[in-house]
Amino acid sequence: MGTLFDDITITDFHDDLHRNIVSLRESENLFDDLTDSPEGWQSAIELEVKTKPHTHVSQQPVIDRPFEEAVYNEAIDYPFENWSNTRYSDGSFGVWYGTDSLETSIHETVHHWRHGLLHDAGWQNLEGVTIERKVYHVRCDAALFNFLPKLDAFPALIDPAGYDFTRQTGERIHHDGHPGLISRSTRCDGNIYAIFNPQVLSGPRQMCFLTYRIASGSVIVERQPGKILLQIMSP
């Protein structure tokens, strides 16, 4: 059997990705002066996403509006400035992760929240523990390695626990200066995008807020307060 990079497919990708991060609902609610209703806030956010042109983000955001700088830092720049151990990095460089859909982003982040942060504290089954999150649409324009046709030959790409192979793969991509890759989510039937170069990301726009809550051994996900969007039975 050859190597992962033999006969690799390149996908010329030009589309939005979903970026799901920790964030308080109230901290950046731009519509609370219009209505006291959380449903109204969400409707305003969704209307803005549908009607507003892509945000221009300068390659020198400090020179542009402070708001654009803050959004860029939150939605794009953070993992490149705050390196950590992830599926495709041993912590010696930064990798940005996006997904093909809101649902995929939820499955991925629920797993890492419950089996990472909460597990370390012994709270993974503590009833009522919550976290609030924000989802951005972020534009990606890049030629990406497409690992989807390689999954059968290289199942370590989606090993749910072992990251040795993917970290070696990430080190090779980082060393060679390639912008990123497409692969399958380990947590659901969706795709993930690992990006190694922030220059291929632009135009972050807020999509929605989410709340995750531990309840009866599962994780309840709400997009609008009090309305269940997903219930994930994570072991």
N, C-alpha and C positions, 0 to 999 in steps of 0.2 A: 504494500500500500504506500502511495506517495504521501507527501506532506499536505497539510491543510491548504497551503497556498498554491499547490499545483493546479493548474486549470481553473483558477478562481474566477468567479463571475464578478464583474463590476457593474453596479447599478448607478446610473446617473440620476440622482435623487433631487427633486425640487418640490418640496411640500412642507406643510406644517407638522410638527411633532408636539406631543403632550409632555409637559414638564410639571411634575407633581412634587411640591415642596412643603415644608412645615411653615405655617403662617397663621396668625390670628385673623378671624373673620372681621373683628371690629377695627383692627389697627389701620386698615387701608380701605375702609368702606367709603367710597366716593359718592354714594347715593343716599346716605342716611338723612340728608337735609331735605330730600324729596318726599320721603314716606317713613313711617315708623314700622312698616311691615317687612319682615325678612323676605317674604315672597316677592314684594315689590322691588327690593334691592336686587334679588336674583334676576327678575325680569328685566331690570334696567341694564344689568351686566350683559345678559344674553342679547339684548337689542343692540348694545354698543358693539359687541363682537361681530354681529351680523352686518352692521352698517358702516362701521368705522374703517377707513383705509388702513393698510398695513403701516404701523408706526415706523417712521424713519429713525434708524439708530446709527449715529455717526461712528466711524472707526476711532474717533477721539471724543468719547462721550463726556469727558470733564469739561470740554469747551462748549457743549450744548446744554440744554435745559437740565437742571438738577434732577427733575422727576425722571427724565429718560435715563440718566445715569443710575439712579436708584433701581429702576425696573431692570435695566441691563445687568447690574451687579447681582440682583436677586435671582433672575430667571436664567442667566447665561454664565456669568463670570465666576460665581461662587466656587464651584468645584475645581476650577483651574487655579484658584488662589488658595484653596483650603484642601490640600491633598488628603486622601484617605484610602484605606483598604477597601477595594470593591472587586467585583467579578473580573474586571480587566485591568486592575492596577494593584500593585503591592504597596501602594502609598507613596511611591517615589515620584509620581507624576499625577496630574489630574485627568479625570475622565468625566464627561457630561453624559447623562443618560436620559433619553426620551423614549416615548412609546408611540405606537400607531393609533391608539384610542384611549379614551378616558378610562374604560374598564380595565385595559391592560395596565395602565399606570396605577390604578387602585390595587389590583392584585399584587403587583410588585412591591408597592410601598407598604401595604398591610403586612406582608410577610416580613419585611425588614424592620418595621416598627415592632411587631409582636415578638419576633424571634431574635431581634437584636437588642434594641434599647430596653424593652419591657422584660425580656428574658434575663438580661444582665442584672436587673433590679429585682427579679423574682416576682414580677407583676403581670406576667403574660396571661394569667387567668383571673386577675383581680377585677371583680365586677365593677363596672362604672368608670373605669379609667378611660379618659378621652384624649384625643389630640385633634387640633384643627390644622387644615392644610389649604393650600391654594394651588390651582392648576393654571398654567400658562399655555397658550399656543406660541410656539417658537418656530420660525422659518429656518429650514435647513437646505442649503444648496451645495451639494458635494458629490463627488464620485466615491461611492462607498463599496467596500468589500461586502459581497452578499454571501453570508454563510448558510443561508437556508438550504441550498442544495447539498450541503456538506453534513447535515445533521445525522444522517444514518451512518455515514462512515466515521464520523467523529462525535459520538454521543457525549463526550466530556464537555462539549460546548454548552450543553444544557444540564450538566450534573447539578442536582439541587443543593449539594453541600460542598463538593470539592471544586476549588478554584485554581488549582495548580496549572492545569492546561490552559485555561483562559487567561490567567495572568502572564504566562509565557507568551501567549498570542498577543496580548496587549502590549507587552514589552517590545515585541518585534514591530508592531504597527507604530508605536511611539518612536522607536529608534529610527524607523525608515521614513518618518514624517508623513504617513498616510492620514487622511482626515478622519476616517471612522469605518464603522461596520454595521451591518444589519444581521440580526440573529433572532431566534425564537425565544420568547419568554419561558422561563422555567416554571413559572407559577400559573400560567393559563395559556390558552391557544391564541396568543397574540405575538406581535413582534416588538423587539427592543432595538434601540439604536444607541451605540456607544460612540461618542464623538471625542476625538483627541485634539481638535484644533478649533478654538472659539471663533476663528475668522469665518467659518462656514455657517455660523448661526447668527440670526438677526431678527428684528421685528417682534420682540416679545409682547404679547397682548394677553391680558387677564381673561380667563375663560369662566372660572367658577371657584367657589369655596367648597370645602368638604369637611365633615366631621367624622372621625372614627371613634367607636366606643366598644369596649368589651362588654358583652351581654350574653349570659347563658353559654359560655364556652365558645362563642363565635364573635366575629367583629361586625358590628352594624355600621354601615356607611350611609351618611345623609348628605345630600346636596342642598336641600332646603330643610331647615330645622324642623324636626318632628316627622319628616317623610323619608322612609327607608328607600335608598337607591339600590343597595346591594347588601346581602348578608353572606359573609365568607366564613365557612366552617373550617377554619385553619386549625390543624392538630396542635 
